[in-house]
Amino acid sequence: MSKKWKQKFLMVLALLLVIGGDAVCSSATGQAETSTAPADREVRLSILVRINDRDWIFGRGHRRRLMIKSILSRMKVGVRVSRHVAVAPRNEGIWICFAQHLKLDYSPKRIWGSLIQVNKDSLTQAFVTSGIEQIRIVPDGSAPVIDNGENAMFYYRDKELFAADAMNTIEKVELQFDGETHEMTYEPENERFVFLANDIPTGEHPYTYLVTKAGVTTEVTDPYNTVDGVSTLVFNQADLAVSGTVAPAAIDFNQNAVLSVDIEGITEDVKISKIVADTSLLGGSAQLEIDPTLKEISIAVDDDIAAGTKAIPLTVTDSYGNLYKGTAEVEVKTRQSVGEGDFDWDESVIYFMLTDRFFDGDASNNDPYDLNYDKESRGTYQGGDFKGITDKLDYLDELGVNTIWISPVVENIKYDVRYYETSEPYYGYHGYWANNFGELNPHFGTMEEFHDLIDGAHDRNMKIMVDVVVNHTGYGLKEIDGSVTNPPAGYPSDADRARFSDLLRQGADVGTDEVVGELAGLPDFITEDPNVRKQIIDWQTDWIEKATTENGNTIDYFRVDTVKHVEDATWMQFKNALTEKMPEFKMIGEAWGAKVDNTLGYLETGTMDSLLDFGFKETARSFVNGSLEAANASLTARNAKLDNTATLGQFLGSHDEEGFLHSLAGDKGKLQVAATLQATAKGQPVIYYGEELGQTGANNYPQYDNRYDFAWDQVEGNEILAHYTKILNFREGYSKVFAKGERTLVGGSDKDQFLLFSRDYQDQKVYVGLNVAEESKAVTLTVDSADAVVTDAYSGTEYTATAGKVNLTLPGKADPGTVLLTVEGGNITGVAKDNGEVVVELVPENNIRIHYKREDNVYKNYGAWLWNDVASPSANWPVGATMFEKTDSYGAYIDVPLADGAKNIGFLVMDITAGDAGKDGGDKGFTISSPQANEIWIKQGSDKVYTYEPVDLPANTVRIHYTREAVDYDDFGIWNWGDVASPSDGWPTGAVNFDGTDRYGAYPDIKLTEAAKEIGFLVVNEKTQEKDAGDKSFNLLDKFNHLWIKQGDDTVYVSPYDEVASGLGSAEVVSENTLLLRFNSTDGFTSEKLVAGLAIQDADSAAL
């Protein structure tokens, strides 16, 4: 879907309220038209402006004009004030936008937005603090809630007092229930009284509340559960039988099956509120939720699951909280290949084209509606068609792709949507504006030509992926569109509109809600209506039969547009319908912004099999711009999170964003290195058409320079094409290695400007070397066999090991910075420096590396004596020590294998020739707090054990290490305050820039005041003015001078292994019977743990 149509929000004002269509940020969630929410709803914002944000104001803006309509009031620093905001009937949420440092021209220096989900009650109470994105929302009022069919939680809230912000005037509330009276507990943060009643008997149970105010007690009914003047708790225990079936009953890991849940015994009084399947034996979720209205979901199998019959436990929860158990079974089969060219879903290498822009194979279909297009205008059809793709199948095959993603094939609206403009016309050449979901787009050809394309692709062992749209139709198809005067040629007819009259949200004021509103004004399907949903799904799945050729081939996959704009039940039902027709049919979704650490709930949930990865190109950009180590670390972590049932399609460019090469200012060397990174990463490479020739452009509506016609006249002799062909064919030759294998760093660094990593799967292993420098680099590899032969598949050069080393040259980035290595008779173990010293290898699995630094750099005769949770404790003092034989830039090191489940190791360092007299310091220990904590550092003469490489920082300095997933640090800085020598000033460019990068990411060194203890800071993008997460603070600068923070995380860590400073910071006697305790951190604390762990003594050390 063209992002030209996506509104640019978060643009102006101070604290801006976004309500309906009248504001800077649109509401992000919507409410179905059948909602029973009160018509008059409002949000009460309780706003606090902190002293550091004294320049904030409260205002209201207009979305289109991006200007201030009125400034309602200024906020007083440190005083919480309330503002009331009306909520539009259809909205389930409102956005508030924050901005700071408002100028006379109303331009802000700092902006971001947050969503407030609106409660079902008439009033939603939200607590907002300037500069902090997290918003605390007071829970809705509620009738009693029964949990697990045993207990009932009662809630009391007086609606009028809640609206007046006066719930605290109630002195006491008692629950009268089942013949007993129970005093309820007040929750001030939730503004309600609560009581948990255990062992609820079945039947109908009237109850009331005794409410005491100003010494007067009044008996009242439940404001949220009263019918005919009586409040009643109804609890029934039904006799439900739960079972499940799976179809097909047997599948392999490249297929899906539909799990159906059968529930017998349901009555009018009992509803199903939740269904959960435990698919952990298939490698899936132990809590796979099934929509109760569907009662079925598609399931998948991880490719490392052994064949056999697997149980799927089922749990059903009814409307009374009762739980019912059942079981389904599925047989996991061994995957059988159907030929040499067969490949798994996660082995797909996808070529994405705009069909209209690829190749014109049949000029006779270029103007099927006789509209006399001017092909010089980029917004018109350019002639590409099915026959054009068929004619170029050999090109695609030789390129090395195995899946062809084509534009939506259905008939689109015919008219120029810019007919009212005198400049550039714009038609639906992209295919996303359907007019008839049951007919082919005649611009693309006939059904016979479509079949020819499908057969031609399958003859070459290639698959066809068709783009589909479920969210909307094209323009002009709502009932009100029929009243347009002087419509342009090709405008939809009344018959076209009648086709969708019962399927679309009609009227002029549909709203812009993300799910139940219109995207860029496109008519929105009422997909939450089961009848509408079924019609849309039928239209799409019918294409599997329509596309089936005489040879039995058909469409293999769908790429699904605008996933975020359709509710989950539709995606589940759509997936189920496809699975029933073709168990091997897969879908990759476009959920805008999805990336490896935020897949938005669409993977392993019975909806999508894969998602387009919107984060990959940023990682690739960081890599080619020099942040090799951090980018590789990000890709290694990404590698571990993907599998055949939940994968990602990594792309560099698309029709919705500026071309990748365009974003690199035309640096073709960087493009080629990024392409190698893309082709050799786990996931599904998605190549945007023309990218392999070096074509690129701006995302500039309506011309869209990034939607060029494919330059067939530039194919011959194209060096970039030759590069893409080599890397993609190398991937094809080691398809399972790249699709499923592990990723391990072998050598190289940011400083070296090159990196070598391995990819291995089962008994195959390959190595990829990438050089981002302009010049070539001579590199020495170490191998573990004297007979090893290293072959560079990219250049065809073969290298034979000499004395355990291989010398080769990494070409400069323009030549194009790539080696693709295989080894016969051994493995590459590392990379050597220019002086022949071996670059440090990765820490072996289940080992801990101990780094040791001596001032004289002499390590002969020094070793470590080991005990506790090590695989082989030292024996035979002193010569049984493990010797420091390997060196790195810090000093010497050893790798110590650990025992299973290791928690702690003990060690000491000594000169083994001197016995006890040779000890360097005393006994040392290290508690292994995390599986990732696999390296520690020590210094001569010190017993301190570091979890990071020690750096001698200047006095009164703190180093803040910052990690971003995409390693894109260039635009970011640290805005800081507190006990710092120079608090930040001049938002946002006054933020401290990063001084350098290391293995942990980027860092600044911040100068502190004398005796500093506390620092406050935040991370800001100095160009966009957006914050990364919220404000952070740390108050133990007298104990720690290295801090670690991560993208999207407000926690401040004191090691790279997610450790936080914990423990009691201070204690103060504030009254005769009250102590004020200040903790450095309360992570993991409960009140019970806290009380149990406290020991209090008097001045004479006697316990109290």
N, C-alpha and C positions, 0 to 999 in steps of 0.2 A: 504494500500500500504506500503510495507516495507520501513522504513526510512533509511535502509542501503543505499538505492539508492538516498537519499536526500544529495546533496553536502553540505559540511561544509564550509560556506563562512565566510567573515569578519575575516580572519585569519592573514594577515600580512600587512606590509608597513605603511608608514606614511599616508599622504593624498593620498589614492590609487584610481586610476581611473579604473572602471570596464567596459570593452567594449566588447560586444559579448561574445565569448567563451574563451577569452584570459585573463581573469582577475579573481581576488579573489572573487568578488561578481558577480553573473550572473544578466543579465537584468531581471527585474521583470515583465515587461509587454511587449506584442508583438504586431506586426502590421500584419493585414491580407495581403495576397499576392496581393490583389486587391488594395492596398493603392496607392494613387497618390502623396504621399510625395516625395519631391525632392530626387534624388538619392544621391547627395553629401550633406550630412547634418553634422552639427557639433554643439557641445555645447561649449559656451565660459564661462568658470568658472572665476568669479571675486572673488579672494580669499583674505581674510583678516586674518592675524594671530595676535591675541591679545597678549598683554604683558604677560599674564599668561600662554600662550601656545607657548612660544618662541622656544621650542624644536621640533616644527612640521616641517616636510619636505614634499615634493611633489614627488611622485614616481609612478611607475607602476609595476604591479606584474603579475605572471602567476598562474592561478587557480590551476593547478594540482601539480606543483612543489613547490608552496607556497614559492617562493623566489623572491628577487628583481632582475629585469632585468636592470633597470637603475634608478638613482636618477637624475631627470631633473634639479632641482634647489632648493636652500633653500629660504624660504620665509623670507622677512624682517618684523620684528615686526612693526605693525601699518601701514604698507603700503599695499594698495590693488593692487594686480597684477592679470593679466589675463593669462589663459592658454586655448588653444583650443584643443578639443577632437573630433575626427571623430566618427560618429555613424553608426553602421552596418545597412544595408538596411532594415532588418526585424524588427529591434528594435524600440519600441515606448518609451523606457526609458533606462537610464544607471544608474548603482549604483556607488556611490563614497564611498569609505571606509576611515575612519579616524583612525589613530593610533598615539600614542604619546610616547616619550621617546624611540626612536629606539636604540637598542643595537648593538654591533658589530656583533652579530649572527643574526641580523635582526628580533629579537623577540620584539614585541611591548608590552607596559604595559597597553595600553588603546585603545580599538577599538570599533567602531560601524559603521553603514552604513546608507546611506540615498539615496532615489530614486529621480532622476531627470526625470520628464516626458518631453519627447522631443516634441517641438512644430511642427506643420505641415510645418512651414517655414523652410528655409535652415539653419537658425541660431537660437539657443536657448540661451538666456542670463540668467545665474544663478548666484546668489550672495551667496557665502559660507563664513561663519565665523568659525574659528577653535573653537571647543568645543561646538558649537551650532548645533543641529541636524536639526532645521528648515531651509529650503533653500528657498530663495525668487526667484521665476522665473518670468521674465518679460513676460507679455501676448503676445500671437501670434499677428502678423499683421492680419488685417481683413478688408474685405469689410464692408459696412454699415450693421447694424443689426436692423431689425424692431422688435419692442416690442409691444405686445398687439394690433397689427393691427392699431396703431395710430402714433407712434413716431419712428424715425429712428436715431440711434446713428452712426455718421460718425467718422472714425478714419483715421489719416494720419501718415504714417511713411515712411521715405526715406530708402530703403533697404541698399543702399551703405553706407549712413551715420550711420545707425544702426550697420552695420557690422564693421565700423571704430570706433564705440563708440563715434560718434560725432553728435548725434541728437541735442545736446544743441547748436550747431552752427547756427541752424535755428532761425532767429529773429522773424518771424511771419508766420502763415499759416491762410489763409481765404478760406472758402468754398463758391463756387458759385453754387447755387442750386435753381431751380424753380424761376429764375429771380431775386434772391436776393443774397447779399454777407454777409457772417457771419464770424466774427473773431473766431477762434478756441482757445481752452484752452490747454496749454501744461501741461502734466502730467509727471514730471521728473522721478518719480519712475517707470513709465510704458513706458517711452521713446516714447511718441506718443502725437499727438494733437487730441482733441476730440470736437465734437459739437453735441448737441441733437436738432433735427428738429422735431417739433410737428405737428400733424394733417397732415400726409402725404396724398396727393391725390392719387387716383388710376392712374395707367398708367405707362409709361416708362419715366424716368426723367434723362436726361444727367446731369452730374456735373463735375466740375474740382476743383482743389486746386490752390490758388495763394500762392506760397512759396517765402518768402523773406530771402535771405542770402547775407551778406556783402552789404546790401543796394540795392540789385538787386532783383526784383520780377519776378518770372517766373511762367507761368500757366502750370500745369502738370495734367495728369490723375492719377487715383488711382492705385498705384503699385500693389494692390491686387484685382483689379476688372476692368480690361481693356480688351475689345474685339474689335479687328479691330480698335484700336486707340481711342476708345470711352469708357468712364466709365458711366454706366447707373444703376440707382436704379429702379428696377421693383417692383411695388406693385399692387397686385390684391386682390380683395375681392370676394371670391367664395361664392356660395350659397350651403353650405354643410348642410345636415340633419344628426344629430347624434342620434342614439338610441342604446339600449342594450338589450340583452336577457341573461337569466341565465338558465343553465341546469345542473342538474335537477332544476326545478322551485321552489321546496321546499326541504329544508335540515334541519337537526338538527345539534347541535354543535359538533357532532363526525364525520361529513361528510364535504366534500368539494363540490363546484360546479364550473363550468366554466362560467365566465362572458365573453360574446362575444360582441364586439362593432361593430356596423354597421354604415358605413359612406357613405352616398349617395351624388353624385355630384362631386366626385373627377375627375379632368381633368389632362391632361399631364402637364399643367403649375402649378398645385397645388399639393404639396406633404404634407404628414402628418409628422410633426416633433415630436409631443408629444401627448400622451393620458394619462389622469389621472382619476382615479375613487376615489370617496370619500366613503370609507367603514366604516366610523366612527359609523354609526348606527348598524353595525354588531360587533362593538368593535375593528375594524381594523384601518388601516391608513386612514387619510383624504387625503393623497397624494399618493395613490397606483399607481405607474407608470406601464403602459402596453406597451410592446414592439410594436411599430407601424408596424413592419413587421408581427407580430402575430395577433394583434388586439384581443387577448383573454388572460385570466389569471384565475388561480384558486383562489377562495376566501373561507374564513372560517368564523365561527361564534363563538364568545366567549360564554362560558357556562353560563354567567350571563345575557345574552340578553333575554328579554322576547319574547315569541312566538308572531307571527304576521307578516304582510307584511312590508318589509323595503325598502326604496328608496335608490338607489345608484346613486348620481349625477355624470355625466360624463362631462369632459372638454377635447376638442380636439383642438390642436394648429397646424395651418398649417405652411408652409414654409415661409409665409409672416408675421407671428406673429398674425394672426387673431385667435380669440377664438370662439369656437362653443360649445353649451351646449346641453346635452341630459340627459336621465334618464333611468335606468334599475330598476327592482324590483325583490326581492327574498322573498319567504315566509320562515320564521323561524319556524320550527316545534318543538314541545316538544319531547325530546329524549325518545324513548320507549325501555326499556330493553328487550332483546330477551331470557332471561333466567337467572338463578341464577349465572352462571359463566361469564356473560357478563361484560365487563369492557371497559372504555373509553381509547382512545389513550394515554392520559397523565397519565393513571394508569398502563401503561406497566412496568413490571419488567423484564428486558432483560437478557438472559443468552447467552453470546457470546462464541462460540467455533470455533476452527479450526476443521472442520469436519474430516479431516484426522488424527487428534490426539486425538479424543474423545473415540471411541470404534469401534473395528473391529468386525462387526456383520456377515460379509460374506467374508471369506478368498479367495473365488474363484475370486474376482475382484481385488485382490491386485497387479496383474501384467498384466493388460489387453493388453499391447503392447509388452509383452515378452522381457522386457529390463533387467530382472534379477537384480532387485534392491538389494542393500546391506542395509538391514534395520538397521544395526548397525550405518550407517552414518545418521546423523540427517538431512541432506539436501534431503533425499529421502522420498518417500511416506511411511507412517507407517501403513496404512490399514484401517483407520477410514472410515465409510460409512453411507449411509442413514439407513440401517438396524441396524447398531450399535446404532444410535440415537433412533430409534424406540424401540429397546430392553431396552433402559434406560429412557424411558419417565416417568415411575413411579418414578424413582429417581429424575428427574427434577421437577415433580409435587409435590412431598413431600418436596423438597427443598424450594418451595414457589415462583418459577418464573412462569410467565405466557406467556412469549414470548421467542422463541428460534431463535437466530441469527446464521445462518449457512453460511459457505463459499460460494462463487460464485459457482453455480451448472453447469456452462457451460464447455464444453471441453477445456482443456488447452493445450499449447504446450507440446510436449512429451519428449523433449530431455533435457539432462543435460547441463545447460547454462555455467557450469564450465568445460566443456569437455576438454579444453585446459590446465587445471590444473591437477596435479597428486594427489592433496590432495582431500579434501572434495567435493563430488558432490553436485549439487543443482538443484532441479526440481521445477516445479510449483505446489507443493502440496497445497499451500495456496489458489489457485484458481484465482489469480489476473492477470494471463497471458493467456488470452483467445486465442484459435486457431479457434474455431467455436462457435459463439454465439447462434446457433440454435440447438446444440446437448448437451446432458448431458455428464458430465465427467464420463467415465465408471469406474473410480476408486471409485466413490461414489455409483454406483449401476444403476439400471434400472428405467424406468419411473414407473413401477408398484411398486417398492420399495419406490420411491419418493412419490407416492400417498399414500402408506401405512403410511408413516411418517406423511403426512399432515392430514390424517384421524385420526390417533392415537393421534396426538396433539389436534385436535379439539374435539375429544371425551373427552378429559381431560380439555376442556375450555382453551386450550393454542393456541397461534397463531405462525405462521411461518414467520420469517423475513429472506429474502434472500439477501446476499451481491451482489451488481452489480457494474460493471465497465463500464463507458461511455467514459472515456478519451482516452483509449489506448488498444492495443492488446498485445499479448506476443511477445517475441523476434523472429527474423528470418522471419518476414512476410512482409518486405518491398521488393520491386523489386530487389534492389541491394544485398539483402541477398541470392539471388539465385546463386550468383557467388562464394560462399564459397567453397573452395577446401576441399575435404575429410570431408564432414559434418558428424556429429556424428549420431548414431542411433536415430531415432525418429525426425530428423530435419524436419521442415516444407517443404512440397512439393511445386512444381510450382502451383499446383491446389489450395493449401492453400493460397499462395500469390495472386493468381488471384482473390480470393474471396474479397480481400481488396485493389486491385490495384487502384481503383478510390476513395477510402475512406481515404487513409492515406497520410500524407505529405511524399513525396518520395525524394530520394536523400540522399547524405551523410552529407550535411550541413543544417540541419533543424533548428538548434539552440536550446537553452534551455529556451526560453521564458516561463513564468509561464502558459500562456494560449495557445499560438500558437507555442509552442516549445515542445521538447521531455522531458519527465520526466525520468531521469536515462537511457536515450537511448531507452525507450520503444516506438514503433511506435505510432504516435499521430494521432488521427482522426481529420479530417478537419470539426469539428462540426459547424463552422460558415457557412458552405455551407448547405443550406436548404435540399438538396437532401441527403447529407451524414447524417445530423441530423435525418431526417425521417427514414433512414434505421436502424440506431442504436436504435432509440426509438422503432421501430417496433420489432426489435429483442428482446428487453427487455420486452415490454408489451405483446408479444406473449406468454410469459411464464405463464401469468395468465390463458390463455385458456389451454395451455399444462399441467399445473399443476392441473387443475380442475379434481376432482375425480368423481366417480359415485355418491357419496353422496353430491356433490355440493360444497365441500370444495376446497380451493385453497390457494395460497400464500396470506398473509395478508399485509405484509409490505416489503419495500426495505430499506436496509442500503446502502448508496451511497458512493462509494469510490472517493477520489481525487476531491472533489467538487471545490476547488480553481483553478483547472487546466482546467476548461470548462467554456465558456462564459455563461452569465445569460440566454440568449434567449433559449439555449438548455434545461436548467433546467426548465424554464417556460413551454416549449412545452412538455417536459417529464411529468411534473406534470399534465398538462392539459390532456394528453393522458391517464394517469392512472386514473384521476378523471372521465373521460368519461366512462371508463370501470367499475370502482368501486369507487363510491363517498367516501367510508370509507377507501380507501387505503391510507396509509401514508408512508412518507420517513423521515429517520433520516440520516443526512449527516456528512461525515468526512471532515470538513474544518479545516485543521491542524492549531492549535493555537486558535480556537474559544473558547470564554468563555462568561460569562454573560454580561460583560461590552463591549464586542466587538464580535458581532455575524457575522461580516464581510458582512452584508447586505443580509444574506440568510434566515432570519426569517421575516414573515409578508410581504413577497415580491412576493408571488406566486411561490416560489421555494421549500424550505424545510419546513417540519412541525416541525422538531426538529434538533438539532445539538449535536454531541458529545462534552461534556464540558471538554476542556483540562485544565481548571483552577481548577477544583474541587479537584484533588488529592493533589495539593499544599496547598489548604486550609485545607484538612484533615491532611496532614503531619504537618502543623503548629499546629493544634489542639492537636494532640497526643504528640507533642513535648512541649506542655505547654502553648501555646498562645490561651487559650480557649476563652477569651472574644472577642478578635479581630476576630478570626475565626467565632465565632457565629454571630458577627455583620455582617460579610461578607455574611454569609448564610442567615441571616434575610433580608438583602438588596437583595440578589439573589432571595429569596422567592417572594418578591414583584414584581419582573420583569418578572416572568414566568406565562404563562397561557396555556390553553389547545390548543391554536392555535400556540403558539411559546414557546416551552419548550426545555429543555436540558437533555441529558443523562449523568449522572455523573458516571465516572468510576475511578477505582484505578489503574488497570493494563490493558495492551493490548499486542498484538503481535508485536507492533511497539516500545515499550518502555520497560525499565527494569521493572521487577516485583516490585510491591509496597513493598512487604515484603523484597525483596532483597535490596531495597533502604533504608529500616529501619534496615539493618544489622541483619535481622532475628528475630526482636522483635515481637513475635506473639501476645503479649498483645496489642501493638499499632495497629497491623493489625485488631484485633477484635473490638477495640474502633472505628477505622476508618470505619470499615464495618457497625457498628451501625449508625454512622454519615451519611454514604452513604444511608443506607436503610430508614432512617427517614427524609431525606431531600426532599424538593419538587423537582420535576423533575423525570426522569426515571432512576432508578438504573440499571447500566450495570455491571453484574458480569462476570468476565473473568474466563473461565473454569479452574478448578483446584485451583483457588484462595481460594475457600471455603474449601479446604483440607490443605491449607498452602503451596501449590506448588508455586514456584517462580523461577526466574533466570535472568541472564544478557541478554541484547539485543545484543548478540555477533554474527554477521554474520561470517560464514554461519551456525554455529551450532545452534544458537538461543536457548539458555538454557531457555528462556521464552516461548518457543513453545514445551514444554514437552508433552509426552504422558500422558493422564489422568491416575492417579494412583488409579485404581480400588481396588488394594490390600490394600489401606490405608483408605477406606471408613468406614469400621466397627470400631466403637468406637472412631472415630476421633472427638476430642473436638472442633476444629475449625468448622468442619461441623455442629456439634450440635448447635453452636452459630449462624452460618448463617441460619440454618433452623428455629431457634426461631425468629430471628429478621425479616426474610422475611415473615414468616407466620403471625407474628404480623402485619406487614405492610398490608398483604393481608386482614386481618380481619378489618382493618381501612383504606382501600384503598383510599377512597375519602378524608379522613382527611389528609393523607400524600401527595396525589397528588394535592390537591386544597386548603388545609387549611392554616391558618395564623400560623406564628411562633413567639413565645413570650418567652423572657427570664424570668425565675422564680427566680433563685438564683444560687449561686456559683460564682467562680472567678478564675483567674490565681493562686492567692495565695492559695485558697482552694484546687486547683487541681481537682475540679469537677464542673460540670455544670448541671443544670436542666432547661429544656425548655419545653414549651407546644406546641402542634399542635392542632388546632381546626377548625372545619368546620361545619357550620350550628349548629346542636344540639349535636355534638359529640366533645369530647375533650380527649386527651391523653397527657401523660407526659413522657419525656425521660430523664433519668439521666445517665451521663457518668463520670467515674472516671479515670484519667490518672496517678494516683499515683500507686506505687507498692503495698501499703497496703490498706486495706479496710478502709472506713470512716463511722463513726456513724453520721447520719444526722437527724435533727429534722425538719419536715415540719409543716407549719401552714396551717390550713384549715378554711373555712368560715362556717362550720356547726358542731355542736356537734355530729351529727349522721353520719358524713362522714366515709365511709369505703374505704381504699386505697388498691388496689390489684396490686401486681407486677406480671405481666403476664410472665415475664422471669423466675422467680423462683417459681411461684405459691403461694407465700406467701401473706396472707391477714392481713391488719393492721386496727385496729379500733381506731378512734380518742379519745384522752383523753384531756379534757380542751382545745380543739381547736388545738391539736398538735398530730403529728404522728411521732414516732421514727422508723427509719429503717437503714439498713446498705448498703452502696454502696460498692460492692466488688472491690478489686484491679483490675488493668487493665488486669492481666493475668487470671482473674476468672469470667467473662472477662470484668469488669468495666462497666456493663450495668444494669439498671433497666428500665422496661417498665410499666408505671403506668396508671391505670384507677381509677376513683373515683366515688363511688355511694353515692348520697345524698349530694353532695357539690363539692367544688373546692379547689385545692391547691393554696394558696395565697402567699407563700414565703418559705424561708429556714431560720432556726434559727441558730445562732452561738452556740458554745459549752456552752456559759454561758446563753443561752436561749434568748438572744437578737435577734430580728427578722432582718434578712438581708433585705436591702432596696428593695422594689418592684419597678417595672417599672413605669414611669410616665404615668398616664392614658391619653388616647387620648383627644386632645383639652384642655389640662391642662398645666399650667406652675408650676414647682416646685421651691419654694424659700428656699434656704439653708441659715441658720443663725448660726453664730459662736460666742459664748461668751467665754471669757477667763476662767470664773469660771464653765462653763458647766452646769449652773443652768438655766433652761428654764421655770420653773413654773411661771405662771402668764404672760408670754410673748406671744404676738400675733401680727398679722399684720392687719392694717387697710387698706382696699383695695378700689380703685376707678378706673375710666376709663373703659377699655374694658374687664371687668370681668363679669362673668355670674350673680353674686350676689354681687353688691357693698355693702360695710359694712354700717351698720346702728345701731343707738343706742349707741353713744359714751359713754364710751370707751369699754363697755363690749361686744359690737357686733363684736369685732375683731376675726379673725380666729386664733385659738391658735396653737402654735408650740408644738404638742403632740408626733410626730414621731421623731426618732433620727437615725443617721447614723454615720459613722466614722468621718465626718466633724463636725457635731453638731446636730441641730434640723432642721426640714423642714416641710413645708406644701405644699399640692397640690391645686392649685387654678384653678377651672374651668373657661374657657374663654368664652366670648361672640362670636357669629359667626363672622368671619372676623376680629378678634381682631388684632389691630395694636400696641396698647400701653397700659401698665398698670401703675398705680401709687400706691404707698404704703408707709407706715411708720411702724416702729416697736416700741412697747411700752409695759411697764408693766401696765396691765389694772387696777391694784389696785391703781396706782398713777396718773392716768389721764394725763394731759399735762406734769406734772413733770416727768412722767415715760417714755417719748419719748427717744429712743436711736437714736440720730442723727436727721437729718431732713427728709423732704419728699424725696422719691426716685422714680425714673421712669425707665422703660425699654421699648425700642422700639423693637417689634417683627419683625425682619428682614427676618426670614425664618421659615417655618413650623416646621423645625427640632429644632429650638431654644426653647427648652422646660424646660431648667434648668438655674437658675441664683444663684449666691452666694454673700452673704454680710457678713461683719464682724462687731462686736461690735464697736461702736464709729466712724464708717466710713460710708460715703454716697456713696462710690464707689460701683457700681454693676458690678460683674464679670460674664462673659459668660462661665467660666471654673472654676474648683476648684482651688482657690488660693494656691500657693506653695511659701514658703519663700525661694527664691533663694539667693545665695550669691551675694554680690555686683558685678557689672560688669560681669554678666552672662546672657546668653540667652538660653532658652530651645526651641529646635525645635522638634515639634511633627510630626511624619511621619506615614502615613497610607498606607498600601498595601492591595490590594484586597485579596491576599492569605495568609496574615499575616506571610510571610516568611522573617523575618528580620535578620536571623543569619549571612548571608554573606554580609550584606549591611553596609555602613558607610557614614559619611558626610565629603566630601572634602571641606575645607573652606579657605577663604582668606579675606582680608579687615581689618577692625578694630578688629582683634582677637589677643589674647595674643600669640598664637602659630599657625601661618598659617600651613596648611597641607604640608607635605613634604614626598617624597618617594612614588610615585604613584604605585599602588593604596592603598597599605597596610597602608599608613600613614593617611588614612581617620580616622576621629573620630568614634569610635564604639559607639553603643547605650548603655546608662547607665541603662535603664530599660524600662518597658512597663506600660501603663495605659489604660484607656478607649478609648483613641484616637489612640493607636498604640504603636510605639516605640519612644524613644527620647534620644538625648544626651544633656548634659548641657555644653555649650561652653563658655570658659572664654574669656572676651573681654578686650580691652585696656581701659585706663581711657578716659572718655568722648567719648566713641565709638558711632558712628552714623550709620555706614554702614557695612554690611557683605555680602560677596558673597559666594555662596556654591552650591554644586551639590551632588546628591546621586549616589553612585557607588557600584556595586557588586564587592567586593574585590577579588573574585575568578575568575569571568569571565571578569572583567574589563569593563563591560557594564554600561553605565549611565542609570538612570531612568529619562527620559525627559532631558531638557537642563539645562544651568546655571541659577541660581536664585540669586536675589539680593534684599536687603531690606535696606532702608536708614533712618529708624526712630527708631533706637535702644535706643535713648534717651526717647522714649515714650512707647515702647513695649518691654517686655522681654520674651514673649511667642509667638512663631510663629507656624503655621500649614501648612504642605505641604502634597500633595496627590500623589499617584502613577500616572505617566503619565501626570502630570500637572505642568506647570512652574510657576503658580501663588503662591505667598506667602500670606497666610491669617493670620489675627490677632485674629481669634476666630475659634472654631471648626465648626462654622456654615457658612463657606465660606464668611466671611466678609473681605474686604480688607481695608487697610488704605487709606483714600481718603482726598482730600482737597488740598489747596494751601500750598506748603512747604516753598517757598521763592520767593521774587521778587527783581529784580535788574534793575536799569535804565542803559541801555547800550548805548543809544544815546538820542539826543534831542527829538525824537519822537518814541522811541522803548523801551519797557519793556520786560525783560526776566523773564518769570514765570516758576517756577519749581513746578510740582505737585507730590504729593506722589503717586497718581494713577489717571489715566484718563479713567478707566473702565466706560462705559456708556456715556462718553462725546461725544458731537458733537460740531462743531465749533459754531453752533447757540446757543446751550445750554451754552457754555462757555462764549460767548459774553454777552448773556442775564443775566448771573449770576454774572458778574464782576461789582464791584463798585470801582472806582478809585478816590482818594482824593489828594489834594495838601497838603503842609506842614501846612496850616491853616485849614485843615479838610474840605475845600470846595470841592464840587463834580466837577470832570472834565468831 
